[in-house]
Amino acid sequence: MAGLLFGTAGIPYSTPKHTTQNGIHRVAELGLDGMEIEFVRGVYMKAPDTNPVRILSELLRIKLSAHAPYYLNFNAVEENKVKMSQHLLYQSAKTASLCGAGSLVFHPGFYLTDSPSAAYEAIRDNIRPVAERLQKEGFPISLRPEVSGKVTQFGDLKETMALCSEIPGLLPTIDFSHYHARTGKFNSYSEFSFMLTTMADYLGESALKNMHIHISGIDYSPRGERQHLNLAESDFNYKELLLCLRDKGCAGLVICESPNLEEDALLLKETYFSLA
Ligand SMILES: [Zn+2]
């Protein structure tokens, strides 16, 4: 089915007992379509645990994605940190794929003292072997570097798009709230439209039909993201974003990262479907 699906970043708060499977049940009960499994503090699942998750999500038609650990840095100075990042990205992607997830979100790293172009080259060269290994081993999952919210963190819009255009198996996670926080702009229909056009320029129109999107309310300073907020407490213009996504015929999964998780995920879904 064309169009956008909506889900939560992790297990909904209103889930009685917080397990991945209960979370999938709760997402379905709420009338949502998807859930991002949070490996952000570690890959908490072993391979045998993935089977029931995949079977349940298929049964309830809940689309899964996953988020890799926060502490990856493919531009680390220390060789062992790069190796650890590669191992964790591989392990997260493999586990997510066994769960039936089609996308793995990750943060490529930090510029540290490097120029953006030097950081870009290191990050590209260190991610590529992981993408190649996953493809060779036959795991059908897209690695999705995320547009970042902080100016110190690799991942402005064009860097992210260029990375995805260079490495087969990569597609972007567009966190529109992050980009608004990072730039202090990009909060209107025409600016959202520009972002989507940029994406299509780098990756082709087909990328608009296979999107992975993060949205939340957000608080920010000139340095970028401070913290996530609920949409009602934030200036983020989600209505014009949803309108723009609809007008461009975008399809894919929208994951809500607001602190209230399922409440804003439902607000986003209802708003999207109320657009005449
Ligand atoms: Zn993230």
Residues whose N, C-alpha, C, O or C-beta is under 5 A from the ligand:
A	BS01	ZN	E146
